[in-house]
Amino acid sequence: MIDLKYSLIIEATADPTFFGFYSPELEGFTGVGHSIEDCLYQAKWGMEEHVALLQEQGLPVPDPNPNPTVTVQNETRLAVA
C-alpha cells in the first residue's frame, strides 16, 4: 500500500532516468526522481515536510485526501502556437 495523504502525478520525461512529480491538491509541491519508486518515496516524505512548512508560515493546508490517487503519465507538452 502506498501511504500518501494527497494525490500524486508522476510524469515520465524524454530522459528515461528522470521523472517529475507534483500534487494537484498540495499547491507548490513538486519534485524529481530517477524512477517511479524514487518519486513515491520522495513524495511521501516531501509532502509531510511541505505541510509542516505551510503550517510554520501560517499558510492554509488542505485537508488530506481520504482516497488519494497516483497517476503515472507522460509529461505534459505545451502546444507550439
DSSP file (Angstrom, degrees, kcal/mol; ACC not computed):
  #  RESIDUE AA STRUCTURE BP1 BP2  ACC     N-H-->O    O-->H-N    N-H-->O    O-->H-N    TCO  KAPPA ALPHA  PHI   PSI    X-CA   Y-CA   Z-CA
    1    1 A M              0   0    0      0, 0.0     2,-0.6     0, 0.0     0, 0.0   0.000 360.0 360.0 360.0 137.7    0.0    0.0    0.0
    2    2 A I        -     0   0    0      2,-0.0     2,-1.2     1,-0.0    68,-0.0  -0.834 360.0-151.1 -93.3 120.0    1.2    3.5   -0.9
    3    3 A D        +     0   0    0     -2,-0.6     2,-0.3     2,-0.0    -1,-0.0  -0.654  37.1 144.8 -98.7  80.0    0.8    5.7    2.1
    4    4 A L        -     0   0    0     -2,-1.2    40,-0.1    64,-0.1     3,-0.1  -0.873  41.5-153.8-113.9 149.8    0.2    9.2    0.7
    5    5 A K  S    S+     0   0    0     -2,-0.3    60,-2.9    39,-0.1     2,-0.3   0.593  82.2  34.5 -95.4 -12.6   -2.0   11.9    2.2
    6    6 A Y  S    S-     0   0    0     58,-0.2    -1,-0.1    60,-0.1    41,-0.1  -0.945  94.5 -90.6-137.6 156.9   -2.6   13.7   -1.2
    7    7 A S        -     0   0    0     -2,-0.3    18,-0.4    61,-0.1     2,-0.4  -0.265  41.5-152.4 -65.0 156.4   -2.9   12.6   -4.8
    8    8 A L  E     -a   70   0A   0     61,-2.8    63,-2.6    15,-0.2     2,-0.5  -0.996  12.3-158.9-138.0 137.0    0.3   12.5   -6.8
    9    9 A I  E     -aB  71  22A   0     13,-3.0    13,-1.9    -2,-0.4     2,-0.5  -0.977  10.6-166.7-113.8 125.3    1.0   12.9  -10.5
   10   10 A I  E     -aB  72  21A   0     61,-3.4    63,-2.7    -2,-0.5     2,-0.5  -0.956   7.4-159.5-111.9 127.8    4.3   11.3  -11.8
   11   11 A E  E     -aB  73  20A   0      9,-3.5     9,-2.3    -2,-0.5    63,-0.2  -0.930   9.2-141.8-115.8 125.4    5.4   12.4  -15.3
   12   12 A A  E     -aB  74  19A   0     61,-2.8    63,-2.4    -2,-0.5     2,-0.2  -0.566  23.0-156.0 -75.9 144.0    7.8   10.5  -17.4
   13   13 A T        -     0   0    0      5,-1.2     5,-0.1     2,-0.5    -1,-0.0  -0.560  35.3 -94.0-112.5 179.1   10.2   12.7  -19.4
   14   14 A A  S    S+     0   0    0     -2,-0.2    -2,-0.0     2,-0.1    -1,-0.0   0.781 113.0  75.1 -64.0 -26.3   12.2   12.2  -22.6
   15   15 A D  S >  S-     0   0    0      3,-0.1     3,-1.8     1,-0.1    -2,-0.5  -0.808  79.1-149.5 -87.3 115.4   15.1   11.2  -20.4
   16   16 A P  T 3  S+     0   0    0      0, 0.0    -1,-0.1     0, 0.0    -2,-0.1   0.571  94.0  54.9 -66.5  -6.9   14.3    7.6  -19.2
   17   17 A T  T 3  S+     0   0    0      1,-0.1     2,-0.4    18,-0.1    -3,-0.1   0.173  99.4  72.6-107.9  17.5   16.2    8.2  -15.9
   18   18 A F    <   +     0   0    0     -3,-1.8    -5,-1.2    -5,-0.1     2,-0.4  -0.987  51.7 172.8-139.6 125.6   14.3   11.4  -14.9
   19   19 A F  E     -BC  12  33A   0     14,-2.8    14,-2.5    -2,-0.4     2,-0.3  -0.975  16.2-151.0-127.9 143.2   10.7   11.7  -13.6
   20   20 A G  E     -BC  11  32A   0     -9,-2.3    -9,-3.5    -2,-0.4     2,-0.3  -0.819  16.2-172.3-106.7 154.6    8.9   14.8  -12.3
   21   21 A F  E     +BC  10  31A   0     10,-2.6    10,-2.2    -2,-0.3     2,-0.3  -0.991  11.0 163.1-145.8 156.6    6.1   14.7   -9.8
   22   22 A Y  E     -BC   9  30A   0    -13,-1.9   -13,-3.0    -2,-0.3     8,-0.2  -0.973  32.9-119.8-159.4 164.2    3.6   17.1   -8.2
   23   23 A S    >   -     0   0    0      6,-1.4     3,-0.6     3,-0.4     6,-0.3  -0.965   8.9-156.7-112.5 123.8    0.4   17.0   -6.2
   24   24 A P  T 3  S+     0   0    0      0, 0.0     3,-0.1     0, 0.0    -1,-0.1   0.652  97.4  48.6 -69.7 -12.7   -2.6   18.7   -7.7
   25   25 A E  T 3  S+     0   0    0    -18,-0.4     2,-0.7     1,-0.2   -17,-0.1   0.603 102.9  61.7-100.1 -15.0   -4.1   19.1   -4.2
   26   26 A L  S X  S-     0   0    0     -3,-0.6     3,-2.0   -19,-0.2    -3,-0.4  -0.811  85.8-137.6-120.1  89.1   -1.0   20.5   -2.4
   27   27 A E  T 3  S+     0   0    0     -2,-0.7     3,-0.1     1,-0.3    -2,-0.0  -0.125  83.2  13.6 -53.4 132.4   -0.1   23.8   -4.0
   28   28 A G  T 3  S+     0   0    0      1,-0.2     2,-0.7    -5,-0.1    -1,-0.3   0.398  89.8 130.5  86.7  -2.7    3.6   24.4   -4.6
   29   29 A F    <   +     0   0    0     -3,-2.0    -6,-1.4    -6,-0.3     2,-0.3  -0.769  25.4 139.3 -91.9 116.6    4.6   20.7   -4.0
   30   30 A T  E     +C   22   0A   0     -2,-0.7     2,-0.3    -8,-0.2    -8,-0.2  -0.939  15.6 160.4-144.9 165.9    6.9   19.3   -6.8
   31   31 A G  E     -C   21   0A   0    -10,-2.2   -10,-2.6    -2,-0.3     2,-0.3  -0.980  26.1-121.7-170.8 179.1    9.9   17.1   -7.0
   32   32 A V  E     +C   20   0A   0     -2,-0.3     2,-0.3   -12,-0.2   -12,-0.2  -0.954  22.7 177.0-134.6 154.3   12.0   14.9   -9.2
   33   33 A G  E     -C   19   0A   0    -14,-2.5   -14,-2.8    -2,-0.3     3,-0.1  -0.950  36.1-126.4-149.6 169.6   13.1   11.3   -9.1
   34   34 A H  S    S+     0   0    0     -2,-0.3     2,-0.3   -16,-0.2     3,-0.1   0.460  93.4  11.1 -99.5  -3.3   15.1    8.8  -11.0
   35   35 A S  S  > S-     0   0    0    -16,-0.1     4,-2.2     1,-0.1     5,-0.1  -0.960  81.9-100.9-159.3 169.3   12.3    6.1  -11.0
   36   36 A I  H  > S+     0   0    0     -2,-0.3     4,-2.3     2,-0.2     5,-0.2   0.920 124.1  50.8 -63.2 -42.4    8.7    5.8  -10.2
   37   37 A E  H  > S+     0   0    0      1,-0.2     4,-2.4     2,-0.2    -1,-0.2   0.897 108.6  51.4 -62.1 -41.2    9.6    4.2   -6.9
   38   38 A D  H  > S+     0   0    0      1,-0.2     4,-2.8     2,-0.2     5,-0.2   0.904 109.1  51.0 -62.6 -41.6   12.0    7.0   -6.1
   39   39 A C  H  X S+     0   0    0     -4,-2.2     4,-2.8     2,-0.2    -2,-0.2   0.919 109.9  49.7 -61.5 -44.1    9.2    9.6   -6.8
   40   40 A L  H  X S+     0   0    0     -4,-2.3     4,-2.2     2,-0.2    -2,-0.2   0.925 113.1  46.4 -61.1 -45.0    6.8    7.7   -4.5
   41   41 A Y  H  X S+     0   0    0     -4,-2.4     4,-1.6     1,-0.2     5,-0.3   0.945 115.8  44.5 -63.1 -49.4    9.4    7.6   -1.7
   42   42 A Q  H  X S+     0   0    0     -4,-2.8     4,-2.8     1,-0.2    -2,-0.2   0.875 112.2  53.3 -64.2 -37.0   10.4   11.3   -2.1
   43   43 A A  H  X S+     0   0    0     -4,-2.8     4,-2.8    -5,-0.2     5,-0.3   0.908 104.2  55.5 -65.7 -41.8    6.8   12.3   -2.3
   44   44 A K  H  X S+     0   0    0     -4,-2.2     4,-1.2     1,-0.2    -1,-0.2   0.951 118.9  31.7 -56.5 -51.9    5.8   10.6    0.9
   45   45 A W  H  X S+     0   0    0     -4,-1.6     4,-2.1     1,-0.2    -1,-0.2   0.855 117.8  56.2 -76.8 -34.7    8.4   12.4    3.0
   46   46 A G  H  X S+     0   0    0     -4,-2.8     4,-2.7    -5,-0.3    -2,-0.2   0.871 103.7  53.8 -65.7 -36.7    8.3   15.6    0.9
   47   47 A M  H  X S+     0   0    0     -4,-2.8     4,-2.6     2,-0.2    -1,-0.2   0.917 108.6  49.6 -63.3 -42.4    4.5   16.0    1.4
   48   48 A E  H  X S+     0   0    0     -4,-1.2     4,-2.1    -5,-0.3    -2,-0.2   0.920 113.7  45.4 -62.7 -43.4    5.0   15.8    5.2
   49   49 A E  H  X S+     0   0    0     -4,-2.1     4,-2.2     2,-0.2    -2,-0.2   0.892 112.4  51.7 -66.9 -39.2    7.8   18.4    5.1
   50   50 A H  H  X S+     0   0    0     -4,-2.7     4,-2.4     2,-0.2    -2,-0.2   0.921 110.3  48.0 -64.0 -44.6    5.8   20.7    2.7
   51   51 A V  H  X S+     0   0    0     -4,-2.6     4,-2.4     1,-0.2    -1,-0.2   0.910 111.1  51.4 -62.6 -42.4    2.7   20.6    5.0
   52   52 A A  H  X S+     0   0    0     -4,-2.1     4,-2.4     1,-0.2    -1,-0.2   0.897 110.2  49.4 -62.0 -40.1    4.9   21.4    8.1
   53   53 A L  H  X S+     0   0    0     -4,-2.2     4,-2.0     2,-0.2    -2,-0.2   0.912 109.7  50.7 -66.0 -42.8    6.4   24.3    6.2
   54   54 A L  H  <>S+     0   0    0     -4,-2.4     5,-2.7     1,-0.2     4,-0.3   0.921 112.0  48.1 -59.3 -43.7    3.0   25.6    5.3
   55   55 A Q  H ><5S+     0   0    0     -4,-2.4     3,-1.3     1,-0.2    -2,-0.2   0.908 109.3  52.9 -63.9 -42.5    1.9   25.4    8.9
   56   56 A E  H 3<5S+     0   0    0     -4,-2.4    -1,-0.2     1,-0.3    -2,-0.2   0.880 111.5  46.4 -58.3 -39.5    5.0   27.1   10.1
   57   57 A Q  T 3<5S-     0   0    0     -4,-2.0    -1,-0.3    -5,-0.1    -2,-0.2   0.423 114.6-116.9 -86.8   1.4    4.4   30.0    7.8
   58   58 A G  T < 5 +     0   0    0     -3,-1.3    -3,-0.2    -4,-0.3    -2,-0.1   0.744  65.8 144.8  70.9  23.4    0.7   30.2    8.8
   59   59 A L      < -     0   0    0     -5,-2.7    -1,-0.2    -6,-0.2    -2,-0.1  -0.583  58.2 -87.8 -91.5 157.1   -0.5   29.3    5.3
   60   60 A P        -     0   0    0      0, 0.0    -1,-0.1     0, 0.0    -5,-0.0  -0.355  36.8-156.3 -66.0 141.8   -3.6   27.2    4.6
   61   61 A V        -     0   0    0     -3,-0.1   -35,-0.1    -2,-0.1   -10,-0.0  -0.981  17.0-127.2-119.0 122.7   -3.1   23.5    4.5
   62   62 A P        -     0   0    0      0, 0.0     3,-0.1     0, 0.0   -37,-0.0  -0.337  32.5 -99.8 -66.9 150.7   -5.6   21.4    2.5
   63   63 A D        -     0   0    0      1,-0.1     0, 0.0    -2,-0.0     0, 0.0  -0.412  48.5 -95.3 -64.0 143.8   -7.3   18.5    4.3
   64   64 A P        -     0   0    0      0, 0.0   -58,-0.2     0, 0.0    -1,-0.1  -0.285  39.5-110.9 -59.0 148.0   -5.8   15.1    3.5
   65   65 A N        -     0   0    0    -60,-2.9   -61,-0.1     1,-0.1   -40,-0.0  -0.719  17.7-149.9 -81.8 123.2   -7.5   13.2    0.7
   66   66 A P  S    S+     0   0    0      0, 0.0    -1,-0.1     0, 0.0   -60,-0.1   0.725  96.0  27.5 -67.8 -19.0   -9.2   10.1    2.1
   67   67 A N  S    S-     0   0    0    -62,-0.1   -62,-0.1     2,-0.0   -61,-0.0  -0.495  84.2-175.9-139.6  67.2   -8.7    8.3   -1.2
   68   68 A P        -     0   0    0      0, 0.0     2,-0.3     0, 0.0   -64,-0.1  -0.286  11.3-146.9 -67.9 151.7   -5.6    9.8   -2.9
   69   69 A T        -     0   0    0      2,-0.0   -61,-2.8     0, 0.0     2,-0.5  -0.827   5.7-146.2-115.4 156.1   -4.6    8.6   -6.4
   70   70 A V  E     -a    8   0A   0     -2,-0.3     2,-0.5   -63,-0.2   -61,-0.2  -0.993  18.0-170.8-120.4 123.1   -1.3    8.1   -8.0
   71   71 A T  E     -a    9   0A   0    -63,-2.6   -61,-3.4    -2,-0.5     2,-0.5  -0.957   7.8-163.5-116.8 129.9   -1.2    8.8  -11.8
   72   72 A V  E     +a   10   0A   0     -2,-0.5     2,-0.3   -63,-0.2   -61,-0.2  -0.962  29.0 146.4-112.0 125.1    1.8    8.0  -14.0
   73   73 A Q  E     -a   11   0A   0    -63,-2.7   -61,-2.8    -2,-0.5     2,-0.1  -0.925  51.7 -83.5-148.0 168.4    1.7    9.7  -17.3
   74   74 A N  E     -a   12   0A   0     -2,-0.3   -61,-0.2   -63,-0.2     3,-0.1  -0.485  63.8 -87.2 -71.6 151.0    4.0   11.2  -20.0
   75   75 A E        -     0   0    0    -63,-2.4     2,-0.4    -2,-0.1    -1,-0.1  -0.266  46.1-106.8 -59.9 146.5    5.0   14.8  -19.3
   76   76 A T        -     0   0    0     -3,-0.1     2,-0.4     1,-0.0    -1,-0.1  -0.617  34.5-152.4 -75.5 126.4    2.5   17.4  -20.5
   77   77 A R        -     0   0    0     -2,-0.4     2,-0.2    -3,-0.1    -3,-0.0  -0.856  13.4-124.0-104.0 137.0    3.9   19.2  -23.5
   78   78 A L        -     0   0    0     -2,-0.4     2,-0.2     1,-0.1    -1,-0.0  -0.549  29.4-112.5 -76.9 141.0    2.9   22.7  -24.3
   79   79 A A        -     0   0    0     -2,-0.2     2,-0.5     1,-0.1    -1,-0.1  -0.515  25.7-125.5 -73.0 138.4    1.4   23.3  -27.7
   80   80 A V              0   0    0     -2,-0.2    -1,-0.1     1,-0.1     0, 0.0  -0.753 360.0 360.0 -86.2 125.6    3.5   25.4  -30.0
   81   81 A A              0   0    0     -2,-0.5    -1,-0.1     0, 0.0    -2,-0.0   0.465 360.0 360.0 -86.0 360.0    1.5   28.4  -31.3
